[in-house]
């Protein structure tokens, strides 16, 4: 299976490539006043507003560094209503992919209620890689904030 690698600080993470719609350069975002700190903003992608979350802010409490390799990873995210929506993820050093069998990732034995998106670990010559579960990234409150459904009256 193919995985997209990225970094948060000095640690490496992997997303299943099948969940990735596109990888984009870092673009200017429209800020969302009063949004949680990890919500970086929203941008227009081919006529559709797409919310963006800063993974570094979410996981480490500090924003991603602005580097040439800092990207917005567009992923297919379940909106809670049975549909898939685009969600942008800001991550650093989005520069490579790897092929690994899903069974290469093993449970670490550490489970954090505050970070259910952090999955099992794999190793390679450079160290550990932690898998990220896109479906578990957002709390239901943040998901509902970002993907509000309009109700016809």
N, C-alpha and C positions, 0 to 999 in steps of 0.2 A: 504494500500500500504506500502511496506517496504522501509525504508530509511536508508542509511549509514550515521552515524554521524561522525563529525570531528571537530577540533578546529583550529582557526587562532587566536593566542594570547589567550585571555580569552573568546572569543566569539565562540558559537557553530553554526554549519552549517549542512545542510543535502543535500545529493544527492539521487535522486531516484535510488534504487538498480538495477532496470532494465537497467540503463545506465552504470552500473559497470561491467566490464569484469572480473576483478580480483583485489585483494589487495595483494601487495608485500612488503617485507621489503625494507628499504632504501638501494639502491645499489650505487656503484660508477658510476658516469656519465661521459661521454666524453663531455667536454665543447665545445660550439659552439662560436668561436671567433666572436665578433662584434654583437652578438645576443642581443635583448632587455634584460634588467635585470631580468625579470621574467622567461625567458627561462633558465632553470637550466642545460640543456644538453640533451644528447640522450644516450640510452642504448640498448643492444641487448636483445630482448625477443623472444626466440624460433626461432632464425635466422632472425628476423625482427627488423630493427632499429625503436625505438619508441622515439619520442620527449617527453620531460618532462618539465612541467611548475611548478614553486614554487608558490602555491596559496597565501602563506603568503607574499612573495615578491610582488606579483601582487596586493593584496588588502591592505597591510599594509606598504609596502616599506621596509620591513626587511625580511631576509630569515627565513625559518622555523627552529626552534630549533631541533638539532639532539638528539632525545630521542628514547627510545626503542619503543614507540608507534607512532613515525613518520613513515609514510608509503608512498608508491607510489600507488595511486589508478589508475588503468587502466580503462579508460572509452572509450565508443564508441563515437567518435566525427565525425560530418559531415565535410568532407573535402572541401566542396564548389563545388564539381563536381558530387554530387549525391551519393557518396560512404561514407561508415563509415570507419574510421581509428582509430587505437589505439592511445590514448594520455595519458601520465602519469601525474598525479597531485600529487605533494608533499603536504602533510597535516599532522598536528600534532594530536595526540590522536585519531587515527583511531581505536577505540576499541569497538564500539557498534552500534547496529541498533535499530530502533524503527518502530512500525507500527502506521501509522496515515492515516486518510482519507485526500486526497488532499485538501478537503474543509476546513480542520483545519488550513491551511495556509492562512492568510489574507494579503491583500496589506497594506504596512506600511504607504503609503502616501508620501514616500520619493523616488524619482526616480533620479538616478545619471547617466548622460550620460557617464561618465568615467567608470561606473561599471554596465552595463546592465545585467550582469549575476546574480546580487543580486536580489533574488525574494522575495516572501511574507514570512511572519513570523507566527510561531506557538509558543505556550507556553506550558510548563510543570512545574512540581514542582521545577525544577532547573532554570527556566527562559526562555528566548527567544531562538528560533532556527530559523535561516534564511535559506530558501531553495536556492540552487544554480542551475542555469539553465546552464547545460553543453554546450548546443548549442550556448550560448551567451558569452562563456568564452574568446574567442580570437577575436581580431580585424581582419578584413579581411587581413590586411598587415601581421600580425603575422601568421595567418592561412596559407597564401600563402607561407610564409618563411618556415614553418615547414612541409608543405605537398606539396612541389613542385612536379609537374607532369613531368615525362620525356616524351619528344616528339620524336616519332620515325622519323628518317630522311630518 
